[in-house]
Amino acid sequence: MDYWNADGAGCALLKTIGAGILGGVSSWEGALKGAASAATSAPLTPAIADLVKGIPGMSSILLENMISDFKSSNNKK
C-alpha cells in the first residue's frame, strides 16, 4: 500500500486533518466530528468502491440517481 494512494495512510491522515479544520470553523465539537468522520470513512472508500464494481449495473444505476438528484435540486432554486 502506497502512502499517498487513495487507500494509503497519508491520504487518510490528510482528509482527517482537513475535515477537522473545516469542521472547526463553527466549534471544537464540529472539528472533532469532522475529523472522526473522515478518519472512519477514508479507509472504507476503496472497499465500498470495490463492492459497487462487483454488482452488475450498479455503477450506471448510481450515476443515473446522482444525475436525477442533481437535476431535481437545481429545479428547486
C-alpha positions as protocol buffer text, in pm:
chain_id: "A"
residue {
  index: 1
  type: MET
  ca { x: 0 y: 0 z: 0 }
}
residue {
  index: 2
  type: ASP
  ca { x: 148 y: 331 z: -110 }
}
residue {
  index: 3
  type: TYR
  ca { x: 137 y: 611 z: 145 }
}
residue {
  index: 4
  type: TRP
  ca { x: -42 y: 861 z: -84 }
}
residue {
  index: 5
  type: ASN
  ca { x: -273 y: 622 z: -274 }
}
residue {
  index: 6
  type: ALA
  ca { x: -648 y: 657 z: -221 }
}
residue {
  index: 7
  type: ASP
  ca { x: -630 y: 383 z: 45 }
}
residue {
  index: 8
  type: GLY
  ca { x: -296 y: 497 z: 189 }
}
residue {
  index: 9
  type: ALA
  ca { x: -236 y: 622 z: 540 }
}
residue {
  index: 10
  type: GLY
  ca { x: -116 y: 963 z: 418 }
}
residue {
  index: 11
  type: CYS
  ca { x: -434 y: 1025 z: 225 }
}
residue {
  index: 12
  type: ALA
  ca { x: -649 y: 926 z: 523 }
}
residue {
  index: 13
  type: LEU
  ca { x: -446 y: 1149 z: 754 }
}
residue {
  index: 14
  type: LEU
  ca { x: -473 y: 1445 z: 516 }
}
residue {
  index: 15
  type: LYS
  ca { x: -850 y: 1401 z: 487 }
}
residue {
  index: 16
  type: THR
  ca { x: -880 y: 1374 z: 865 }
}
residue {
  index: 17
  type: ILE
  ca { x: -684 y: 1695 z: 922 }
}
residue {
  index: 18
  type: GLY
  ca { x: -875 y: 1881 z: 650 }
}
residue {
  index: 19
  type: ALA
  ca { x: -1213 y: 1772 z: 780 }
}
residue {
  index: 20
  type: GLY
  ca { x: -1111 y: 1870 z: 1133 }
}
residue {
  index: 21
  type: ILE
  ca { x: -1008 y: 2217 z: 1017 }
}
residue {
  index: 22
  type: LEU
  ca { x: -1322 y: 2271 z: 811 }
}
residue {
  index: 23
  type: GLY
  ca { x: -1546 y: 2128 z: 1082 }
}
residue {
  index: 24
  type: GLY
  ca { x: -1375 y: 2351 z: 1338 }
}
residue {
  index: 25
  type: VAL
  ca { x: -1491 y: 2668 z: 1168 }
}
residue {
  index: 26
  type: SER
  ca { x: -1804 y: 2660 z: 1382 }
}
residue {
  index: 27
  type: SER
  ca { x: -1685 y: 2487 z: 1701 }
}
residue {
  index: 28
  type: TRP
  ca { x: -1449 y: 2234 z: 1857 }
}
residue {
  index: 29
  type: GLU
  ca { x: -1731 y: 1984 z: 1851 }
}
residue {
  index: 30
  type: GLY
  ca { x: -1755 y: 2030 z: 1472 }
}
residue {
  index: 31
  type: ALA
  ca { x: -1381 y: 1980 z: 1441 }
}
residue {
  index: 32
  type: LEU
  ca { x: -1396 y: 1653 z: 1632 }
}
residue {
  index: 33
  type: LYS
  ca { x: -1697 y: 1528 z: 1436 }
}
residue {
  index: 34
  type: GLY
  ca { x: -1536 y: 1618 z: 1102 }
}
residue {
  index: 35
  type: ALA
  ca { x: -1207 y: 1453 z: 1191 }
}
residue {
  index: 36
  type: ALA
  ca { x: -1378 y: 1141 z: 1325 }
}
residue {
  index: 37
  type: SER
  ca { x: -1596 y: 1113 z: 1018 }
}
residue {
  index: 38
  type: ALA
  ca { x: -1304 y: 1145 z: 778 }
}
residue {
  index: 39
  type: ALA
  ca { x: -1087 y: 908 z: 979 }
}
residue {
  index: 40
  type: THR
  ca { x: -1350 y: 636 z: 961 }
}
residue {
  index: 41
  type: SER
  ca { x: -1470 y: 689 z: 604 }
}
residue {
  index: 42
  type: ALA
  ca { x: -1135 y: 736 z: 428 }
}
residue {
  index: 43
  type: PRO
  ca { x: -1016 y: 376 z: 476 }
}
residue {
  index: 44
  type: LEU
  ca { x: -1359 y: 238 z: 379 }
}
residue {
  index: 45
  type: THR
  ca { x: -1392 y: 425 z: 48 }
}
residue {
  index: 46
  type: PRO
  ca { x: -1187 y: 181 z: -168 }
}
residue {
  index: 47
  type: ALA
  ca { x: -1370 y: -118 z: -19 }
}
residue {
  index: 48
  type: ILE
  ca { x: -1709 y: 38 z: -93 }
}
residue {
  index: 49
  type: ALA
  ca { x: -1598 y: 118 z: -449 }
}
residue {
  index: 50
  type: ASP
  ca { x: -1493 y: -246 z: -498 }
}
residue {
  index: 51
  type: LEU
  ca { x: -1831 y: -365 z: -370 }
}
residue {
  index: 52
  type: VAL
  ca { x: -2017 y: -137 z: -611 }
}
residue {
  index: 53
  type: LYS
  ca { x: -1800 y: -255 z: -903 }
}
residue {
  index: 54
  type: GLY
  ca { x: -1888 y: -613 z: -815 }
}
residue {
  index: 55
  type: ILE
  ca { x: -2263 y: -557 z: -855 }
}
residue {
  index: 56
  type: PRO
  ca { x: -2358 y: -571 z: -1225 }
}
residue {
  index: 57
  type: GLY
  ca { x: -2522 y: -249 z: -1342 }
}
residue {
  index: 58
  type: MET
  ca { x: -2483 y: -77 z: -1005 }
}
residue {
  index: 59
  type: SER
  ca { x: -2247 y: 192 z: -1135 }
}
residue {
  index: 60
  type: SER
  ca { x: -2494 y: 301 z: -1401 }
}
residue {
  index: 61
  type: ILE
  ca { x: -2782 y: 298 z: -1150 }
}
residue {
  index: 62
  type: LEU
  ca { x: -2586 y: 515 z: -907 }
}
residue {
  index: 63
  type: LEU
  ca { x: -2489 y: 755 z: -1186 }
}
residue {
  index: 64
  type: GLU
  ca { x: -2849 y: 786 z: -1303 }
}
residue {
  index: 65
  type: ASN
  ca { x: -2962 y: 856 z: -946 }
}
residue {
  index: 66
  type: MET
  ca { x: -2693 y: 1118 z: -898 }
}
residue {
  index: 67
  type: ILE
  ca { x: -2794 y: 1294 z: -1222 }
}
residue {
  index: 68
  type: SER
  ca { x: -3161 y: 1280 z: -1126 }
}
residue {
  index: 69
  type: ASP
  ca { x: -3090 y: 1422 z: -778 }
}
residue {
  index: 70
  type: PHE
  ca { x: -2876 y: 1699 z: -927 }
}
residue {
  index: 71
  type: LYS
  ca { x: -3146 y: 1797 z: -1175 }
}
residue {
  index: 72
  type: SER
  ca { x: -3420 y: 1798 z: -911 }
}
residue {
  index: 73
  type: SER
  ca { x: -3212 y: 2006 z: -669 }
}
residue {
  index: 74
  type: ASN
  ca { x: -3144 y: 2265 z: -941 }
}
residue {
  index: 75
  type: ASN
  ca { x: -3514 y: 2284 z: -1028 }
}
residue {
  index: 76
  type: LYS
  ca { x: -3599 y: 2379 z: -667 }
}
residue {
  index: 77
  type: LYS
  ca { x: -3397 y: 2701 z: -685 }
}
